[in-house]
């Protein structure tokens, strides 16, 4: 096992305090990403596709490097990634002046490879999946004494991803949906929100559901199916994240590939938002999750232009359901003097205007403009 720079213990050594410490470190470097109300989906979106490097991964990478610097660890950093974690490591290393090496599998999107090289990190391509790149990166770390930085199974990385949950909390959702690959994002967000009574639901693609299997007790290595969500194609989830997800997640929803493709296209056409496959995964699972105030994390937007153009030309999404108008209740019955029971008004009867028969004309004083009435929680539709 490569050296990660932390002492390993039997129990997870990451908690809410670590998430709060990560927030204090990151606020100097990373802005708060916006929330967007997708009315046609009925879901609030946490737009991590607008984060530095186009993905949430920079949070965990930067927090891990800052925490290592506090411990006095100045070694070069090496990581394995399908693209987004590598870009986060490259950007953080550039900002902190640390040497970084990234190992990416063959077939990684050219957009992500270009993003890594742009920030000066060394790129090594090896294998056809994340797990093959991971094994090669561990070998290089042991051979040259680098610090290996996991994409998800690291306490500092989990705490950094959990800062997303702290930013979501003020919007008071009742359920938050997060995509799951290795489980770092789901673990961090659940750590930040479960103490506040918020349900956290994970989302995975059919055939790429290693975390859902592991939570059920099936820890066998699987061969991930080919999917548009290349960022979550993991054979074996992290050991630390597996225990956290089993303890903190309320459910894991499995999404079909066709649903994922349709959701990605609808995001682009209806909400004018560009997301990668894994970025649209949580929103695709939203239709299967019950809740009045749902929030889905759009985890990234680094998608190849050729793939996006192909999807826009091939996928014809179904038209969204029309919004339902809220009907007002019946008008109260008018009471008649001398009649004990109130009579029901006749809806077909026309109202008669009463003429003003007084000799002097009445002039009404102009009314002051009234303040806008607040919208009740029942009228506000998520």
Secondary structure, DSSP 8 states (H G I E B T S, - for coil): ----SS---SS----HHHHHHHHHHHTTT-----EEEETTTTEEEEEGGGSGGGBTHHHHHHHHHHHHHHTT----EEEEESSHHHHHHHHHHHHHT--EEEEE-TT--HHHHHHHHHTT-EEEE-SSSHHHHHHHHHHHHHHHT-EE--SSSSHHHHHHHHHHHHHHHTT--SEEEEE-SSSHHHHHHHHHHGGGT-EEEEEEETTB-HHHHHHTT----------S-GGG--SS--HHHHHHHHHH-SEEEEE-HHHHHHHHHHHHHHS-----TGGGHHHHHGGGS--SSEEEEE-B----HHHHHHHHHH-------------------B--TT-SS-B---TTS---------SS----------------TTT---
